[in-house]
Amino acid sequence: MSESHNGTAPKLTIEVKDLHKSFGGQAALRGVDLVVPEGTTCVLMGVSGSGKTVLMKHIMGLMRPDRGVVLVDGEEVARMNEPALNQMRRKLGILFQANALFDSLNVFDNVAFPLRERTQTPEDEITRMVKQTLEKVGLSHAATRFPGELSGGMQKRVGFARATILQPKILLYDDPTAGLDPLTTAAVNEIITKGKQQLGATSLVITPDVASAFGTADNLALMHEGQVVEYGPPDHFKQSQHPEVKAFLRNWLRRRSEQRPPPA
Ligand SMILES: Nc1ncnc2c1ncn2[C@@H]1O[C@H](COP(=O)(O)OP(=O)(O)OP(=O)(O)O)[C@@H](O)[C@H]1O
């Protein structure tokens, strides 16, 4: 493990302190505070437009804050130059809504891509690593298939294999279960939990799927109008008296009962 700039042991945490960001005078983040401790999974929830993706983009170094700091692994993201940013991003496994698999590459080559692109790993070692990773996600049999020939859930698993082949210590997921059926959603949630167990990764997950959130999170954070208004483990959250949490959960329960088919 390397040492961070201040000489202390690196902390594989994500820390966000008083983060502000506006676009054309419109505040998107209004003083976000959030800590995702090492090896834990935090699920970020909140209605559309509450600032979840903007926060995630600051963590990835894709946006610069107007005020406040984001520390990844103890280092301030906004102070990193391009090489440092690239190095920081190697610690991140990023799994977004669209899997962004390469349609023209088979499963094996998709998963091998980060190793070939970012490392000098010899081909025989790449073969060993990809085979091992595909085995972990239950896709050994699909190595020669192309993304177009896979189900949505299998594509997600390939995306996960590719995002984790460099053994990232921090995993970022943006809406990983979007558009998936309940069975595949359960498989993706298992993948998220596995990411924590197999890699010991620190994970931040954005999802509108509250049931998944309660199943996978060590801590939940609710964003409302550019701030984290509640944070804590699922039990704390369920019992929260915060008006925004109560409204959010009430809404979710209402939508869920509307979506259920009427009894026969
Ligand atoms: N690049 C940008 N330029 C201008 N405004 C932006 C930009 N990115 C985000 N915003 C605004 O910032 C606010 C927060 O957006 P953000 O995408 O973080 O919401 P969100 O909580 O992720 O929503 P959703 O759940 O719909 O993805 C919104 O009002 C959005 O219009």
The ligand as a Tripos MOL2 file, in Angstrom:
@<TRIPOS>MOLECULE
LIG
   31    33     1     0     0
SMALL
NO_CHARGES

@<TRIPOS>ATOM
      1 N1        -23.8610   19.5930  -16.3690 N.pl3     1 LIG1
      2 C1        -24.9060   20.2170  -15.8290 C.ar      1 LIG1
      3 N2        -25.2520   21.4600  -16.2140 N.ar      1 LIG1
      4 C2        -26.3000   22.1000  -15.6630 C.ar      1 LIG1
      5 N3        -27.0710   21.5790  -14.6930 N.ar      1 LIG1
      6 C3        -26.8000   20.3500  -14.2830 C.ar      1 LIG1
      7 C4        -25.6950   19.5850  -14.8160 C.ar      1 LIG1
      8 N4        -25.6620   18.3890  -14.1990 N.ar      1 LIG1
      9 C5        -26.6870   18.3960  -13.3260 C.ar      1 LIG1
     10 N5        -27.3610   19.5590  -13.3540 N.ar      1 LIG1
     11 C6        -28.5000   19.9210  -12.5040 C.3       1 LIG1
     12 O1        -28.1550   19.6230  -11.1610 O.3       1 LIG1
     13 C7        -29.2890   19.1220  -10.4480 C.3       1 LIG1
     14 C8        -28.9440   17.7640   -9.8360 C.3       1 LIG1
     15 O2        -28.7790   16.8260  -10.9080 O.3       1 LIG1
     16 P1        -28.3900   15.3010  -10.6750 P.3       1 LIG1
     17 O3        -28.1750   14.7140  -12.0190 O.co2     1 LIG1
     18 O4        -27.2830   15.1970   -9.6980 O.co2     1 LIG1
     19 O5        -29.7270   14.7230  -10.0260 O.3       1 LIG1
     20 P2        -30.0130   13.2340   -9.5820 P.3       1 LIG1
     21 O6        -30.3870   13.2740   -8.1370 O.co2     1 LIG1
     22 O7        -28.8740   12.3360   -9.9640 O.co2     1 LIG1
     23 O8        -31.3030   12.9090  -10.4670 O.3       1 LIG1
     24 P3        -31.7560   11.5310  -11.1970 P.3       1 LIG1
     25 O9        -32.2100   10.6240  -10.0960 O.co2     1 LIG1
     26 O10       -32.8690   11.9850  -12.0640 O.co2     1 LIG1
     27 O11       -30.5750   11.0140  -11.9600 O.co2     1 LIG1
     28 C9        -30.4360   19.0650  -11.4480 C.3       1 LIG1
     29 O12       -31.2220   20.2240  -11.2830 O.3       1 LIG1
     30 C10       -29.7400   19.0770  -12.7970 C.3       1 LIG1
     31 O13       -30.5360   19.6920  -13.7760 O.3       1 LIG1
@<TRIPOS>BOND
     1     1     2 1
     2     2     3 ar
     3     2     7 ar
     4     3     4 ar
     5     4     5 ar
     6     5     6 ar
     7     6     7 ar
     8     6    10 ar
     9     7     8 ar
    10     8     9 ar
    11     9    10 ar
    12    10    11 1
    13    11    12 1
    14    11    30 1
    15    12    13 1
    16    13    14 1
    17    13    28 1
    18    14    15 1
    19    15    16 1
    20    16    17 2
    21    16    18 1
    22    16    19 1
    23    19    20 1
    24    20    21 2
    25    20    22 1
    26    20    23 1
    27    23    24 1
    28    24    25 2
    29    24    26 1
    30    24    27 1
    31    28    29 1
    32    28    30 1
    33    30    31 1
@<TRIPOS>SUBSTRUCTURE
     1 LIG1         1 GROUP 0 **** ****
